[in-house]
Amino acid sequence: MRIALDAIPLAAAKTGIGHYTDALAGWLARVYSDHQYDLLSPFDFDFDYNGARPKNLNKQFIPVRSIFRKWWLVGLPALLRIYKVDLFHGTNYCVPVFAPCPTVVTIHDLSLFTQSHTHEEENVKRGKRRMPIMARRASRIIAPSEWTKREIVEQLRVSPEKIRVIYEAAREGMKPLPPHLCQSVLDKHQIRRPYLLYVGTIEPRKNLLTLIRAYDELLRTTPRRPQLVLCGGRGWLCDEVFNLVGDLRLQDQVRFTGYVEDADLPALYSAAEAFVYPSLYEGFGLPPLEAMACGAPVITSDVSSLPEVVGKAGLTHAPNDAHALTEAMAKLLGDETTREYFRRAGLKQAANFSWERAARETQSVYDEVLR
């Protein structure tokens, strides 16, 4: 069997979908050595796998940037024919409308429909036009959570029988590190202990305005003085976050690191007093899961898919309740016993998610389609 996967998410600094594509392709090839897996992209992308690339996983970089707008209509369908691909997996919402083979699409979330105010208007228009077409054309849809499956059914009018829920997992390198191995990374990013950590794009959907207001209340009403570390690249409408930090005069307490390399994340998670993720909406929520896998106590909002990921292994709060978030942060900062309880609970919860299982369940979807 020859399977092709969309590798465009690997061609830029990796965020959630890039990590999903990378991990899924690697584990598929490792588990099913008798199948061939191709990563296809019109843009170049990293493909070293630290010298451990499975022999049945290949990079197919086709440099046709000048006709990228025709990639999905012309270029990709032609390549699928040339390579005699049995099935194409669109890992990032898209599949070719005129594909010469069956297709599977992963729809990570429906925020363009339900949280349109947190996206650029042009992206919302394009997504609302294209996504229903992709959902209809694909033979099967993969959703990363039961929450996302319900939203696909409601928003895209898709039969639930067409959708398969396959949970993602923390990457292999996400594990607790001892303090002496974390210090060089903290020094590199100018982080001082103790600190509260957030990892993700700086954008409205992540609800960082509520986090900063809650952090300001923590400093004003308790003796706790942790640094607040916000790791992530700048997204749409991020200026409001930086402006609020300035208005509250928190420049000396809030550290913006910018985009952080994957290799540094285990140390940042491991050394944090707590990981705080007050997102308004997530299709899955990989950062809280990876924080738990590294032994960081997690505080997150109680909406969308996040309760599925965190379970009872973290403290949760209503996303717009800054005071409740302040109380959760103060609870973890002020009680070592509570912090240790949620650290252990998080490690146990994260162990329930496996990329090997995700790969096996995904291959089962491929087999089902081809039958």
C-alpha positions in Angstrom: 0.0 0.0 0.0 1.3 3.5 -0.9 0.0 6.4 1.2 0.7 10.1 0.6 0.4 12.7 3.3 0.2 16.5 3.0 3.6 17.8 4.2 2.9 21.5 3.8 2.6 22.0 7.6 6.2 20.8 7.9 7.5 23.7 5.7 7.3 26.4 8.3 8.1 26.7 12.1 6.1 23.8 13.5 2.9 24.5 15.5 0.3 21.9 16.4 -0.6 20.7 12.9 3.1 20.4 11.9 3.8 18.3 15.0 0.8 16.1 14.2 1.9 15.5 10.6 5.5 14.8 11.7 4.6 12.4 14.5 1.9 10.6 12.6 4.0 10.0 9.5 7.0 8.7 11.5 4.9 6.3 13.6 3.0 5.0 10.6 6.2 4.1 8.9 7.7 2.5 12.0 4.7 0.4 12.8 3.8 -0.6 9.2 7.1 -1.4 7.5 5.4 -3.2 4.7 3.6 0.0 3.5 5.1 3.0 1.7 4.5 6.5 3.1 5.3 9.7 1.1 5.3 13.3 2.5 4.3 15.6 -0.4 4.8 19.4 -0.5 5.5 22.2 -3.0 7.8 23.7 -0.3 11.0 22.3 1.1 10.9 21.0 4.7 13.1 19.4 7.3 13.4 15.7 7.0 16.3 14.4 9.1 14.6 12.4 11.9 17.9 12.6 13.8 19.3 9.9 11.5 16.6 7.4 12.3 14.2 7.9 9.4 12.3 4.8 8.5 13.3 3.5 5.1 9.6 3.4 4.0 9.1 7.1 4.7 10.1 9.4 1.8 10.2 13.1 1.2 8.7 14.2 -2.1 9.5 17.9 -2.3 8.2 19.3 -5.6 9.4 22.9 -6.0 6.5 24.5 -7.8 6.0 27.6 -5.7 5.1 29.7 -8.8 2.0 27.6 -9.3 1.2 27.0 -5.7 -2.4 28.2 -6.2 -2.8 25.4 -8.6 -1.2 22.8 -6.4 -4.5 21.4 -5.1 -6.3 21.5 -8.4 -3.5 20.4 -10.8 -0.1 19.7 -9.3 -1.0 17.4 -6.5 -3.5 15.2 -8.4 -0.9 14.8 -11.1 1.7 13.6 -8.6 -0.7 11.2 -7.0 -1.2 9.6 -10.5 2.6 9.6 -11.2 3.5 8.0 -7.9 0.5 5.6 -8.1 -0.7 6.5 -4.7 -3.5 4.3 -3.2 -4.7 6.9 -0.7 -4.0 10.6 0.1 -4.3 11.9 3.7 -4.9 15.7 4.0 -3.4 16.3 7.5 -4.3 20.0 7.4 -8.0 20.3 6.5 -7.5 20.0 2.7 -7.7 17.3 0.1 -7.7 17.6 -3.7 -11.2 18.0 -5.1 -10.3 16.0 -8.2 -8.0 13.4 -6.5 -7.4 10.2 -8.6 -7.5 8.1 -5.4 -9.6 7.9 -2.2 -8.8 10.6 0.4 -8.9 11.0 4.2 -8.9 14.5 5.8 -8.1 15.5 9.4 -10.2 18.4 10.6 -8.5 19.7 13.7 -11.2 22.1 14.9 -14.0 24.3 13.7 -12.8 27.6 15.2 -13.3 29.4 11.8 -17.0 28.7 12.2 -17.5 28.9 16.0 -14.8 31.4 17.0 -14.6 33.5 13.8 -14.0 36.7 15.7 -10.5 35.3 16.7 -9.4 34.9 13.0 -8.7 37.2 10.1 -11.8 37.9 8.1 -10.3 36.6 4.8 -9.3 33.3 6.4 -12.8 32.9 7.8 -14.4 33.5 4.4 -12.0 31.1 2.7 -12.4 28.4 5.4 -16.2 28.5 5.4 -16.2 28.2 1.7 -13.7 25.3 1.4 -14.1 23.2 4.5 -17.6 21.9 3.7 -16.3 20.8 0.3 -13.4 19.0 1.8 -15.6 17.2 4.3 -17.9 16.0 1.5 -15.1 15.0 -0.9 -13.1 12.9 1.6 -14.0 9.3 2.2 -13.4 9.6 5.9 -12.8 12.5 8.4 -10.4 12.2 11.3 -11.2 14.4 14.4 -8.8 14.7 17.3 -11.5 14.7 20.0 -15.2 13.9 20.6 -15.8 17.6 20.9 -14.5 18.3 17.4 -16.5 15.4 16.0 -19.7 16.9 17.4 -18.9 20.3 15.9 -18.1 18.7 12.5 -21.5 17.0 12.6 -23.3 20.3 13.6 -21.4 22.8 11.5 -20.6 20.8 8.3 -23.7 18.6 8.3 -21.7 15.5 8.1 -22.9 12.1 9.1 -21.2 10.9 12.4 -20.6 7.5 10.8 -18.1 9.2 8.4 -16.0 10.6 11.3 -13.3 8.7 13.3 -12.0 10.2 16.6 -8.3 9.6 17.0 -6.5 11.2 19.9 -3.1 12.7 19.5 -0.2 12.3 22.0 2.8 14.0 23.4 6.0 13.6 21.4 8.6 11.2 22.5 11.0 13.8 23.8 8.4 15.2 26.2 9.4 13.8 29.6 10.5 15.2 33.0 14.0 16.5 33.2 16.0 17.0 36.4 16.6 20.6 37.5 20.3 20.6 36.6 19.5 19.8 33.0 17.0 22.6 32.8 19.1 25.5 33.9 21.0 26.2 30.7 17.7 26.4 28.8 16.3 28.8 31.4 19.4 31.0 31.1 19.2 30.9 27.3 15.7 32.4 27.4 16.3 34.7 30.4 13.8 32.9 32.6 14.1 33.0 36.4 12.6 30.6 38.9 9.9 30.3 40.1 7.8 30.9 36.9 4.4 30.1 35.4 4.5 29.0 31.8 2.3 29.3 28.7 3.3 27.8 25.3 1.4 28.7 22.1 0.8 31.3 19.6 0.1 34.8 20.9 -3.4 35.3 19.5 -6.9 36.1 20.7 -8.2 32.5 20.9 -5.6 31.6 23.5 -7.2 34.1 26.0 -4.0 35.6 27.2 -5.7 38.9 28.2 -7.5 36.9 30.9 -4.3 35.3 31.9 -2.4 38.6 32.3 -5.3 40.1 34.3 -5.3 37.1 36.6 -1.6 37.3 37.0 -1.8 41.0 37.8 -4.3 40.1 40.5 -2.0 37.4 41.8 0.8 39.9 42.3 -1.5 42.5 44.0 -3.4 40.2 46.4 -0.8 37.5 47.3 2.8 37.4 48.4 3.7 35.2 45.4 6.1 36.7 42.8 6.6 34.1 40.0 7.7 35.3 36.6 5.1 34.8 33.9 6.7 33.2 30.8 4.8 33.4 27.5 6.4 31.2 24.8 5.2 31.5 21.2 5.3 33.4 18.0 3.2 36.5 17.3 -0.2 35.8 15.8 -3.1 37.9 14.6 -4.2 40.7 16.9 -1.3 40.0 19.3 -0.7 43.7 20.0 -3.5 43.8 22.6 -1.5 41.4 24.7 1.7 43.4 24.7 -0.3 46.6 25.3 -2.0 45.2 28.3 1.3 44.1 29.9 2.5 47.7 29.4 -0.7 49.3 30.8 -0.4 47.1 33.9 3.3 47.9 34.2 4.2 44.2 34.2 7.2 44.5 31.8 9.6 43.3 34.5 7.5 40.3 35.5 6.3 39.0 32.1 8.8 37.4 29.8 8.0 37.0 26.1 10.4 34.5 24.6 9.1 34.4 21.0 9.0 31.1 19.2 10.9 28.4 21.1 12.6 25.4 19.5 11.1 22.0 20.2 14.4 20.8 21.9 14.0 23.5 24.6 10.4 22.7 25.5 10.9 19.7 27.9 13.2 21.8 30.1 10.8 24.7 30.1 7.8 22.5 31.0 9.8 20.5 33.6 11.1 23.5 35.6 7.8 25.4 35.7 5.8 25.7 38.9 2.7 25.3 36.7 1.6 25.4 33.1 -1.3 27.8 32.4 -3.4 27.4 29.3 -6.7 29.4 29.5 -7.6 28.9 25.9 -11.2 29.8 24.8 -11.3 26.9 22.3 -9.2 23.9 21.3 -9.8 21.1 18.9 -7.4 18.9 21.0 -5.0 20.9 23.1 -1.5 19.5 22.7 0.5 21.9 24.9 -1.4 20.9 28.2 -0.8 17.2 27.3 2.9 17.7 26.7 3.2 19.8 29.9 1.7 16.9 31.8 4.0 14.5 30.1 6.9 16.6 31.4 5.6 16.7 35.0 4.2 20.2 35.0 1.0 20.8 37.0 -1.6 22.1 34.6 -4.2 24.8 34.9 -6.5 25.1 31.9 -10.0 26.2 30.9 -13.0 23.9 31.2 -14.3 24.3 27.6 -14.2 22.6 24.2 -11.8 19.5 24.1 -9.6 20.5 27.0 -11.5 18.4 29.6 -11.1 15.4 27.4 -7.3 15.9 27.3 -6.7 16.9 30.9 -9.4 14.8 32.6 -9.2 15.2 36.4 -5.4 15.6 36.3 -5.4 19.4 36.2 -7.1 22.4 37.7 -9.8 23.9 35.5 -11.6 27.2 35.4 -14.2 29.1 33.3 -12.2 30.7 30.6 -13.4 34.3 31.2 -13.2 34.1 35.0 -9.9 35.8 35.8 -10.4 35.6 39.5 -10.9 31.8 39.4 -7.7 31.6 37.4 -5.9 33.7 40.0 -7.1 31.3 42.7 -5.9 28.3 40.8 -2.4 29.8 40.3 -2.2 30.8 44.0 -3.3 27.3 45.1 -0.5 25.6 43.2 2.1 28.2 44.0 1.3 28.1 47.7 1.1 24.3 48.4 3.9 21.9 47.5 1.6 18.9 48.3 -1.0 20.1 45.9 1.6 20.7 43.2 3.0 17.2 43.6 -0.4 15.7 43.4 -1.2 17.3 40.1 2.3 16.6 38.8 1.8 12.8 39.4 -1.8 12.9 38.1 -0.7 14.7 35.0 2.1 12.1 34.3 -0.5 9.3 34.6 -3.0 11.1 32.4 -0.5 11.8 29.7 0.5 8.1 29.6 -3.1 7.3 28.4 -2.3 8.9 25.0 0.0 7.1 22.5 1.3 8.0 19.1 1.7 4.3 18.3 -2.0 3.8 19.0 -2.9 6.9 17.0 -0.9 5.5 14.0 -2.6 2.1 14.3 -6.1 3.7 14.4 -5.2 5.9 11.5 -4.0 3.0 9.4 -7.3 1.2 10.2 -9.1 4.2 8.7 -7.0 3.9 5.6 -7.7 0.1 5.4 -11.4 0.7 5.9 -11.5 3.3 3.0 -9.6 1.0 0.6 -11.8 -1.9 1.4 
